[in-house]
Amino acid sequence: MNINEERLWKSVNDLAAITVEGQPWTRRSFTEKYNQGREWLIKQMKESGLSVRMDEASNVIGRREGTDSSLPPIVIGSHTDTVPDGGRFDGIAGVLAGLEIARTLHEQNIQLKYPIEIVDFTAEEPSEYGLSTVGSRAWSANLSEEMLSYTDSNGQTLREAIAFAGGNPDQIQNCRREKGSISLYLEMHIEQGPVLLHQNAKLGVVSGIVGIQRYKVTVDGLPNHAGTTPMNLRNDALTAAAEMALALETEANQTFEQPVVATVGVFNNFPNASNVIPGKVEFYLEIRSISENVIDLVAEGFLKKVDEITKKRDVQNSVENISRSGSIVVSDEVKKLLHEACNNAADSVIELPSGAGHDTNQMSLLAPVGMIFIPCKDGRSHCPEEWAEKDDVALGTQALLNAIIEFS
């Protein structure tokens, strides 16, 4: 069976075009544009012969039954939300690869042994509520009541946002999946890095995925007049927070058993006026590594520095543990399956780890998981210039279909 490359490419462009005017390729979770994109997806799923539903976490699920109803489904998943000023392929390519596979099976009237579910997981990207992989967390029982109470800058809770997206957060426990209830989880994704390009490879079999630790740090100083307060008498929250951010960089630049990266990506300054000494700063950070131990070492060193800077600069701090996604290692059995599937689709396949987190992290708690990477131009992602070639998207989708047929 071969997928329809032109149809797949048109779908990618049609969904990507549902974007915020003047802000290319932006479709943030829990917004009108996000809901509009999912309405488009649901329509396409139904036309592809899938039975479609939205669960309590507002995950969109299209299902094609197998010949053996006693078997747990093969799940193909990814996401359709983007980062601000995001690209046209991150997440989208994986969901629409699943859709194209469903279309191919439907038009050829082929029913596999296993049921297949195509899933658009809710809010895979870090949301305005400080949390990522919201929908897959709900499946893996990692979406707590405390997380549902997280708020955005307008005071709206994540619980309210899920309801806006069509979910039912009061019954969110009903969408939890038990370990063993999924036979295999697969995800196709752009690499979001340059390794495939540098090695002239068309496809990549993912060997493992980094774990991610996220914190929110609040620094409370004393707001005061910027012109009349001497430098040695200030309790400046912003300069203290800036020193903390640099301390994180220093910690992550040490040599460890495995590579590690750390980033401060959000900085909120209050009252944010040019003539007022900042009285409060909130910033969000993350630490990523394939090694859980290295993540902990960097976090421990950073938090120690936070306390030292707080004392030295005479401010106050509070640190909130936002979330932790554990690192995963893909099993040899799944890697073998994907190597064979990719080699049957392309003539240059390599194995590599993922430095980005995915819904696959959460799904690994429920089932065997695997990922296929396709190249992206210049290794760039999370920007308007993000790009994947049409034939690469098609090759990745064909490899995904090969794997499903072989497994089933």
Number of C-alpha atoms within 10 A of each C-alpha: 12 14 20 15 18 11 12 23 19 12 20 20 13 13 22 21 16 18 22 16 9 8 12 19 27 26 29 24 24 22 13 15 17 22 18 14 19 20 13 13 21 20 12 18 24 14 12 20 17 23 15 18 14 18 21 24 31 27 26 26 21 27 21 21 16 19 11 12 11 10 14 16 23 24 25 29 30 31 28 28 30 28 20 17 19 22 24 29 28 28 25 25 30 32 25 31 30 29 25 26 25 24 23 18 19 16 10 9 10 12 15 17 17 22 22 27 25 28 26 30 26 28 29 25 24 16 19 19 19 19 21 22 25 26 28 31 24 26 26 20 17 19 21 12 13 10 18 19 15 17 17 14 9 7 10 14 17 25 21 16 20 24 16 15 21 17 21 20 21 13 11 21 17 14 20 19 18 13 15 12 13 21 20 22 22 25 25 30 27 28 28 24 20 14 18 23 17 11 11 12 17 23 29 27 26 24 20 22 26 26 24 24 21 23 19 18 22 19 25 24 24 16 17 16 13 15 10 8 13 9 10 7 8 19 24 24 28 23 16 24 26 14 15 24 21 13 19 24 17 14 19 23 14 10 10 14 8 12 17 22 17 23 16 19 10 11 15 14 16 16 14 14 10 9 12 17 24 26 20 24 24 20 20 20 18 20 23 28 25 22 20 18 13 20 27 14 13 25 21 13 15 21 16 12 17 25 15 13 19 21 13 10 16 17 21 19 20 12 15 11 10 20 18 16 22 21 21 22 16 18 13 10 10 21 19 13 17 26 21 15 24 28 16 15 22 16 10 14 22 19 16 17 20 22 20 14 20 25 25 24 24 25 24 20 20 21 21 19 27 27 26 27 28 28 28 26 17 16 18 19 22 18 18 16 17 20 20 23 13 14 14 19 28 24 20 29 32 25 25 27 25 23 21 22 14 12 17 15
